[in-house]
Amino acid sequence: MDNFEKVEKIREKTGVSYEEAKAALEANNYDLLDAVIYLEKQGKAAESNANYSTGWDGHTNLLVTETQKSENKKQDASDSVGAFFAWVGNLIKKAWENKFVIEKEGKEVGQMPVLVLIFLLFGFFWVVIPLLIVGLFFDFRYGFKGGSKIEVDLNEFCDKAKNAANDIRNDFRNSKNNNNNNNNNNQA
């Protein structure tokens, strides 16, 4: 095991920085066990229930008993579940705080929390999406406001959708006007 691996092992087991782990190893002639004990005496090492022993090849290895491994797995699983629910809670909070805004001619017509929009999309997808698209053709503009960074990207997307709807509407009007002009020229 080279010195870098020893530093990594000490960091993994004690939770200290690279500098502290390296200094502890240097102070103890790169003996892993002595370096961990050194850090524990200084109060820098995290509490640990691991058993330590020296290996047959002269290097010091850190061994953890099977019961400790299973306890760590249970704790990791509960930490993961807790982190997941914290993430979901944070996501719901942001969806409630950020607003979906509907504007026409520069004036705000209405707004609703993004969470409500999400529920409407899930419950009434085939009604909400066509209404939003038809609204684009009647000069409604959609956007998002709130404290989230994602609002910038979504607003750019909404602007592009509005521009595309305007282009389609203008093309339709131009083709209709051209057809009317052609009909008038043919009749004359």
Buried (B, 14 or more C-beta within 10 A) or exposed (E): BEEEEBBBBBBEBBBBEEEBBBBBBEEBEBBBBBBBBBBBEEEBBEEBEEEBEEEEEEBBBBEBEEEBEEEEEEEEEEEEEEEEEEEEEEEEEBBEEBBBBBBEEEEEEEBEBBBBBEEBEEEEEEEBEEEBEEBBEEEBBBBBBBEBEEBEEBBEEBEEBBEEBEEEBEEEEEEEEEEEEEEEEEEE
